[in-house]
Amino acid sequence: MAIKIAVVNEFINDETRVAVVPEIAQKIASNNVSFVIEKNAGAASGFLDSDYPENACKFVKSSSDALNDADVIFKVNPPTSDDISSMKRGAIAISYMNPFQNDALIKSMASSGIDAFSVELIPRISRAQSMDALSSQASIAGYKAVILAANHANKFFPMLTTAAGTVRPAQTLIIGAGVAGLQAIATAKRLGSRVIAFDVRGSTKEQIESLGAQFLDTGITAEGEGGYARELTTEELDTQKKALSKAIGQSDIVITTAAVPGKPAPKLIDKKTVESMAPGSVIIDLGAISGGNCELTVPDNVLDHGGVMILGPTNLPSTMPKHASELYSRNLLNFLSPALTEEGLNIDWDDEIFKGANITRNGEVVFDHGS
């Protein structure tokens, strides 16, 4: 049975990524798989309609034209209410869904008979690494955070020896050593900065040191499930803040990446700590999308607080849309591929990957906020 996959323009949060790039369209395309793509869907990512394989892709004028007869919908951002109303009953939607804060969307998809999968919920197991969109996009965010910091800093990152004297290297503190944090560490080291890194998960110490950074031990460890840190208690947060404050005050660049799934970002930097930093210092708060790790962060704004620049970008992958789209598109391909058969779409609902990422099925909400 023929399978139609729809791809549309993305408009939320100044999005520039596209869910399918030409290379992946060519890889998926076969006698029974084709694409219906809204015109210019890939233009903002640097992919023209003419770059896509003619034999596999049909271009249409509107998102509704792309969605109304599609069996599968690939998106970056969650479907809008208009998207949902355009989808046929029984269609499969795969995208970021922001499931912990999107009850209305999830209920709407269920009532419309959409079988939806959230890429945020793909289990973080070895077999699913190639499908892990959170990791692929976080790697880009970590890299770009350092570039952004260097652009706003008032000093060099590396040590320089010149005829006019020696310039000492900047000190960069990375808070959180997940994928974004580790990429930030590696990038800051490549730029020549002295790097100190902290994570509540003690298991990250070896990874941090392997990248040439110094591990900051605050005496607090909080290993959680799925590779994440668990939420800290009030007492643990207080202890951690005190230990971090000194290192923050001595740093020229601070990049925070701390997050707890389904919870507000932990507040790690208060106003007093910001005011202990030297004028010209920079904070890049990657926790801004879920409330911010710094209490002064304003999402998607640059705040000058006493000469300390605080940035809260919420969509850094979208600032590098070509590579971000290529990686995300591969994640979606790898996720759906096991279900693409010669007979048509055949999802193994007992497979822990499909089951873990599924949020609506057969008109019912199957996502459990507590899971």
BELBEL-V657366 format. One record per residue. N is the residue number from 1. RES is the residue in one small letter. PHI is phi in radians with two decimals (none if undefined). OMEGA is omega in radians with two decimals (NA if undefined). BURIAL is 1 if it has 9 or more other C-alpha atoms within 8 Angstrom, else 0. Layout:
n & res & phi & omega & burial
N & RES & PHI & OMEGA & BURIAL
N & RES & PHI & OMEGA & BURIAL
This chain:
n & res & phi & omega & burial
1 & m & none & -3.11 & 0
2 & a & -1.18 & 3.14 & 0
3 & i & -2.08 & 3.10 & 1
4 & k & -1.86 & 3.11 & 1
5 & i & -1.94 & -3.11 & 1
6 & a & -1.72 & 3.07 & 1
7 & v & -2.35 & -3.09 & 1
8 & v & -2.21 & 3.02 & 1
9 & n & -1.13 & 3.11 & 1
10 & e & -1.89 & -3.08 & 1
11 & f & -2.16 & -3.07 & 0
12 & i & -1.23 & 3.02 & 0
13 & n & 1.00 & 3.13 & 0
14 & d & 0.93 & -3.07 & 0
15 & e & -1.14 & 3.09 & 1
16 & t & -2.08 & -3.13 & 1
17 & r & -1.36 & 3.05 & 1
18 & v & -2.22 & -3.02 & 1
19 & a & -1.34 & 3.12 & 1
20 & v & -2.36 & 3.08 & 1
21 & v & -1.75 & -3.08 & 1
22 & p & -0.95 & -3.12 & 1
23 & e & -1.03 & -3.12 & 0
24 & i & -1.28 & 3.08 & 1
25 & a & -1.02 & 3.13 & 1
26 & q & -1.19 & -3.12 & 1
27 & k & -1.20 & -3.10 & 0
28 & i & -1.36 & -3.02 & 0
29 & a & -0.99 & 3.08 & 1
30 & s & -2.73 & -3.13 & 0
31 & n & -1.06 & -3.08 & 0
32 & n & -2.04 & 3.09 & 1
33 & v & -2.23 & 3.10 & 1
34 & s & -2.44 & -3.10 & 1
35 & f & -2.08 & 2.95 & 1
36 & v & -2.04 & -2.97 & 1
37 & i & -2.12 & 3.05 & 1
38 & e & -1.16 & -3.09 & 1
39 & k & -0.98 & 3.11 & 1
40 & n & 1.14 & 3.14 & 1
41 & a & -1.06 & -3.10 & 1
42 & g & -1.73 & -3.02 & 1
43 & a & -1.04 & -3.11 & 1
44 & a & -1.18 & 3.10 & 1
45 & s & -1.64 & -3.14 & 1
46 & g & 1.64 & 3.14 & 0
47 & f & -1.98 & 3.14 & 1
48 & l & -1.44 & 3.10 & 1
49 & d & -0.98 & -3.11 & 1
50 & s & -1.21 & 3.11 & 0
51 & d & -1.36 & -3.08 & 0
52 & y & -1.40 & -3.12 & 1
53 & p & -1.12 & -3.09 & 1
54 & e & -1.10 & -3.06 & 0
55 & n & -1.26 & -3.04 & 0
56 & a & -2.10 & -2.99 & 1
57 & c & -2.18 & 3.04 & 1
58 & k & -1.97 & -3.11 & 1
59 & f & -1.81 & -3.11 & 1
60 & v & -2.21 & -2.99 & 1
61 & k & -1.34 & -3.03 & 0
62 & s & -2.33 & 3.12 & 0
63 & s & -1.14 & 3.14 & 1
64 & s & -1.10 & 3.09 & 1
65 & d & -1.13 & 3.14 & 1
66 & a & -1.32 & -2.98 & 1
67 & l & -1.54 & -2.89 & 1
68 & n & -1.16 & 3.13 & 1
69 & d & -2.15 & -3.08 & 1
70 & a & -1.45 & 3.06 & 1
71 & d & -1.49 & -3.12 & 1
72 & v & -2.34 & 3.08 & 1
73 & i & -2.06 & 3.04 & 1
74 & f & -1.75 & 3.07 & 1
75 & k & -2.38 & 2.98 & 1
76 & v & -1.58 & -3.14 & 1
77 & n & -1.48 & 3.12 & 1
78 & p & -1.02 & 3.08 & 1
79 & p & -1.06 & 3.05 & 1
80 & t & -1.50 & 3.10 & 0
81 & s & -1.08 & 3.09 & 0
82 & d & -1.16 & 3.10 & 0
83 & d & -1.04 & -3.08 & 1
84 & i & -1.09 & -3.13 & 1
85 & s & -1.17 & 3.14 & 0
86 & s & -1.52 & -3.08 & 1
87 & m & -1.39 & 3.08 & 1
88 & k & -1.43 & 3.11 & 1
89 & r & -1.08 & -3.13 & 0
90 & g & 1.61 & 3.10 & 1
91 & a & -1.21 & 3.14 & 1
92 & i & -1.95 & 3.13 & 1
93 & a & -1.96 & -3.14 & 1
94 & i & -2.26 & -3.12 & 1
95 & s & -3.00 & 2.85 & 1
96 & y & -1.11 & -3.12 & 1
97 & m & -2.17 & -3.08 & 1
98 & n & 0.84 & -2.90 & 1
99 & p & -1.11 & -3.08 & 1
100 & f & -1.31 & -3.13 & 0
101 & q & -2.10 & -3.00 & 0
102 & n & -2.25 & -3.10 & 1
103 & d & -1.00 & -3.09 & 0
104 & a & -1.08 & 3.12 & 0
105 & l & -1.09 & -3.10 & 1
106 & i & -1.09 & 3.12 & 1
107 & k & -1.13 & 3.13 & 1
108 & s & -1.13 & 3.12 & 1
109 & m & -1.16 & 3.12 & 1
110 & a & -1.10 & -3.11 & 1
111 & s & -1.17 & 3.11 & 1
112 & s & -1.58 & 3.11 & 1
113 & g & 1.31 & 3.11 & 1
114 & i & -1.57 & 3.02 & 1
115 & d & -1.57 & -2.97 & 1
116 & a & -1.95 & 3.07 & 1
117 & f & -2.17 & 3.13 & 1
118 & s & -1.79 & -3.11 & 1
119 & v & -1.15 & 3.11 & 1
120 & e & -1.16 & -3.03 & 1
121 & l & -1.74 & 3.09 & 0
122 & i & -1.04 & -3.07 & 1
123 & p & -0.97 & -3.11 & 1
124 & r & -1.56 & 3.12 & 1
125 & i & -2.05 & -3.06 & 0
126 & s & -0.97 & -3.07 & 0
127 & r & -1.15 & -3.08 & 0
128 & a & -1.81 & -3.08 & 1
129 & q & -1.03 & -3.11 & 0
130 & s & -1.28 & -3.14 & 0
131 & m & -1.81 & -2.95 & 1
132 & d & -1.36 & -3.13 & 1
133 & a & -1.18 & 3.11 & 1
134 & l & -1.00 & -3.12 & 0
135 & s & -1.24 & -3.10 & 1
136 & s & -1.09 & -3.12 & 1
137 & q & -1.39 & 3.10 & 1
138 & a & -1.15 & 3.11 & 1
139 & s & -1.08 & 3.10 & 1
140 & i & -1.16 & -3.14 & 1
141 & a & -1.07 & 3.14 & 1
142 & g & -1.11 & 3.11 & 1
143 & y & -1.10 & -3.05 & 1
144 & k & -1.19 & 3.11 & 1
145 & a & -1.06 & 3.14 & 1
146 & v & -1.21 & 3.11 & 1
147 & i & -1.08 & 3.11 & 0
148 & l & -1.11 & 3.13 & 1
149 & a & -1.11 & 3.14 & 1
150 & a & -1.09 & -3.13 & 1
151 & n & -1.21 & -3.10 & 0
152 & h & -1.72 & -3.10 & 0
153 & a & -1.21 & 3.13 & 1
154 & n & -1.76 & 3.12 & 0
155 & k & -2.60 & 3.06 & 0
156 & f & -1.16 & 2.94 & 1
157 & f & -1.37 & -3.06 & 1
158 & p & -1.48 & 2.96 & 1
159 & m & -1.31 & 3.12 & 1
160 & l & -2.24 & 3.04 & 0
161 & t & -1.92 & -3.08 & 0
162 & t & -2.18 & 3.10 & 0
163 & a & -1.11 & -3.13 & 0
164 & a & -1.54 & -3.14 & 0
165 & g & 2.26 & -3.11 & 0
166 & t & -1.68 & 3.08 & 0
167 & v & -1.80 & -3.13 & 1
168 & r & -1.28 & -3.14 & 0
169 & p & -1.21 & 3.05 & 1
170 & a & -1.23 & 3.05 & 1
171 & q & -1.82 & 3.13 & 1
172 & t & -1.98 & 3.07 & 1
173 & l & -1.93 & 3.09 & 1
174 & i & -1.85 & 3.13 & 1
175 & i & -1.84 & -3.07 & 1
176 & g & 1.82 & -3.09 & 1
177 & a & -2.08 & 2.94 & 1
178 & g & -1.41 & -3.11 & 0
179 & v & -1.07 & -3.14 & 1
180 & a & -1.11 & -3.13 & 1
181 & g & -1.11 & -3.14 & 1
182 & l & -1.14 & 3.09 & 1
183 & q & -1.17 & 3.08 & 1
184 & a & -1.13 & 3.10 & 1
185 & i & -1.03 & -3.10 & 1
186 & a & -1.08 & -3.12 & 1
187 & t & -1.22 & 3.12 & 1
188 & a & -1.11 & 3.09 & 1
189 & k & -1.14 & 3.12 & 1
190 & r & -1.08 & 3.11 & 0
191 & l & -1.42 & 3.04 & 0
192 & g & 1.70 & -3.14 & 1
193 & s & -1.31 & 2.91 & 1
194 & r & -1.42 & -3.01 & 1
195 & v & -2.11 & 3.01 & 1
196 & i & -2.08 & -3.10 & 1
197 & a & -2.38 & -3.12 & 1
198 & f & -2.36 & 2.99 & 1
199 & d & -2.63 & 3.14 & 1
200 & v & -1.25 & 3.09 & 1
201 & r & -1.51 & -3.10 & 1
202 & g & -1.04 & -3.11 & 1
203 & s & -1.16 & -3.11 & 0
204 & t & -1.48 & -3.07 & 1
205 & k & -0.96 & -3.11 & 1
206 & e & -1.12 & 3.13 & 0
207 & q & -1.13 & 3.13 & 1
208 & i & -1.06 & -3.10 & 1
209 & e & -1.21 & 3.12 & 1
210 & s & -1.16 & 3.11 & 0
211 & l & -1.61 & 3.07 & 1
212 & g & 1.58 & 3.13 & 0
213 & a & -1.72 & 3.07 & 1
214 & q & -1.61 & 3.13 & 1
215 & f & -1.48 & 3.10 & 1
216 & l & -1.62 & -3.11 & 0
217 & d & -1.68 & 3.14 & 0
218 & t & -1.74 & -3.13 & 0
219 & g & 1.50 & 3.14 & 0
220 & i & -1.97 & 3.03 & 1
221 & t & -2.20 & -3.08 & 0
222 & a & -2.61 & 3.10 & 1
223 & e & -1.22 & 3.11 & 1
224 & g & -2.09 & -3.12 & 0
225 & e & -1.53 & 3.04 & 0
226 & g & 1.18 & 3.12 & 0
227 & g & 1.50 & 3.14 & 0
228 & y & -1.66 & 2.97 & 1
229 & a & -1.47 & 3.04 & 1
230 & r & -1.39 & 3.10 & 1
231 & e & -1.25 & -3.11 & 0
232 & l & -1.41 & 3.03 & 0
233 & t & -1.32 & 3.13 & 0
234 & t & -1.03 & -3.13 & 0
235 & e & -1.13 & 3.13 & 0
236 & e & -1.15 & 3.11 & 1
237 & l & -1.10 & 3.13 & 1
238 & d & -1.10 & 3.12 & 0
239 & t & -1.09 & -3.13 & 1
240 & q & -1.12 & -3.13 & 1
241 & k & -1.04 & -3.13 & 1
242 & k & -1.10 & -3.13 & 0
243 & a & -1.20 & -3.12 & 1
244 & l & -1.35 & -3.01 & 1
245 & s & -0.99 & -3.13 & 1
246 & k & -1.09 & -3.13 & 0
247 & a & -1.15 & 3.12 & 1
248 & i & -1.12 & -3.13 & 1
249 & g & -1.08 & -3.12 & 1
250 & q & -1.63 & -3.04 & 0
251 & s & -1.73 & 3.08 & 1
252 & d & -1.52 & -3.13 & 1
253 & i & -2.23 & 3.02 & 1
254 & v & -2.20 & 3.09 & 1
255 & i & -2.09 & -3.11 & 1
256 & t & -1.88 & -3.11 & 1
257 & t & -2.33 & -3.01 & 1
258 & a & -1.24 & 3.13 & 1
259 & a & -2.62 & 3.03 & 1
260 & v & -2.21 & -3.07 & 1
261 & p & -0.93 & 3.08 & 0
262 & g & 1.37 & -3.12 & 0
263 & k & -2.18 & 3.03 & 0
264 & p & -1.06 & 3.12 & 1
265 & a & -1.06 & 3.13 & 1
266 & p & -1.14 & 3.11 & 1
267 & k & -1.42 & -3.05 & 1
268 & l & -1.93 & -3.09 & 1
269 & i & -2.23 & 3.12 & 1
270 & d & -1.68 & -3.09 & 1
271 & k & -1.03 & -3.12 & 1
272 & k & -1.08 & 3.14 & 0
273 & t & -1.19 & 3.08 & 1
274 & v & -1.02 & -3.09 & 1
275 & e & -1.26 & 3.06 & 1
276 & s & -1.49 & -3.14 & 0
277 & m & -1.46 & -3.12 & 1
278 & a & -1.26 & 3.04 & 1
279 & p & -0.96 & -3.09 & 0
280 & g & 1.70 & 3.08 & 1
281 & s & -1.26 & -3.06 & 1
282 & v & -2.33 & 3.00 & 1
283 & i & -2.02 & 3.01 & 1
284 & i & -1.93 & -3.03 & 1
285 & d & -1.80 & 3.13 & 1
286 & l & -1.37 & 3.05 & 1
287 & g & -1.51 & -3.06 & 1
288 & a & -1.02 & -3.08 & 1
289 & i & -1.13 & 3.12 & 1
290 & s & -2.09 & 3.04 & 1
291 & g & 1.97 & 3.07 & 1
292 & g & 1.65 & 3.04 & 1
293 & n & -1.51 & 3.09 & 1
294 & c & -1.92 & -3.06 & 1
295 & e & -1.20 & -3.13 & 1
296 & l & -1.67 & -3.07 & 0
297 & t & -1.07 & 3.00 & 1
298 & v & -2.01 & -3.07 & 1
299 & p & -0.90 & 3.09 & 1
300 & d & 1.04 & 3.07 & 1
301 & n & -2.37 & 3.04 & 1
302 & v & -1.92 & -3.12 & 1
303 & l & -1.93 & 3.06 & 1
304 & d & -1.75 & 3.14 & 0
305 & h & -2.00 & -3.14 & 1
306 & g & 1.07 & 3.13 & 0
307 & g & 1.61 & 3.06 & 1
308 & v & -1.59 & -3.11 & 1
309 & m & -1.57 & -3.12 & 1
310 & i & -2.05 & -3.12 & 1
311 & l & -2.01 & -3.14 & 1
312 & g & -2.18 & -3.13 & 1
313 & p & -1.16 & -3.12 & 1
314 & t & -1.91 & -3.10 & 1
315 & n & -2.61 & -3.13 & 1
316 & l & -1.11 & 3.11 & 1
317 & p & -0.98 & -3.13 & 1
318 & s & -1.25 & 3.08 & 1
319 & t & -1.48 & 3.05 & 0
320 & m & -2.27 & -2.89 & 1
321 & p & -1.17 & -3.10 & 1
322 & k & -1.13 & -3.14 & 1
323 & h & -1.24 & 3.11 & 0
324 & a & -1.07 & 3.14 & 1
325 & s & -1.18 & 3.13 & 1
326 & e & -1.07 & -3.13 & 1
327 & l & -1.20 & -3.13 & 1
328 & y & -1.11 & 3.13 & 1
329 & s & -1.07 & 3.09 & 1
330 & r & -1.16 & 3.09 & 1
331 & n & -1.00 & -3.13 & 1
332 & l & -1.16 & 3.10 & 1
333 & l & -1.03 & -3.10 & 1
334 & n & -1.15 & 3.11 & 1
335 & f & -1.22 & -3.03 & 1
336 & l & -1.46 & -3.02 & 0
337 & s & -0.86 & -3.13 & 0
338 & p & -1.06 & -3.11 & 0
339 & a & -1.65 & -3.13 & 1
340 & l & -1.56 & -3.12 & 1
341 & t & -2.14 & 3.13 & 0
342 & e & -1.12 & -3.13 & 0
343 & e & -1.47 & -3.11 & 0
344 & g & 2.26 & -3.11 & 1
345 & l & -1.46 & -3.08 & 1
346 & n & -2.37 & -3.11 & 0
347 & i & -1.50 & 3.05 & 0
348 & d & -1.52 & -3.05 & 0
349 & w & -1.21 & 3.09 & 0
350 & d & -1.60 & 3.10 & 0
351 & d & -1.15 & -3.04 & 0
352 & e & -1.12 & 3.13 & 0
353 & i & -1.31 & 3.10 & 1
354 & f & -1.10 & -3.12 & 1
355 & k & -1.12 & -3.11 & 1
356 & g & -1.19 & -3.08 & 1
357 & a & -1.53 & -3.05 & 1
358 & n & -1.29 & 3.12 & 1
359 & i & -2.05 & 3.04 & 1
360 & t & -2.43 & 3.12 & 1
361 & r & -2.74 & 3.09 & 1
362 & n & 0.90 & 3.09 & 1
363 & g & 1.39 & -3.11 & 1
364 & e & -2.10 & 3.00 & 1
365 & v & -1.44 & -3.14 & 1
366 & v & -1.95 & 3.13 & 0
367 & f & -1.35 & 3.12 & 0
368 & d & -1.91 & -3.12 & 0
369 & h & -0.99 & -3.07 & 0
370 & g & -1.53 & -3.06 & 0
371 & s & -1.44 & NA & 0
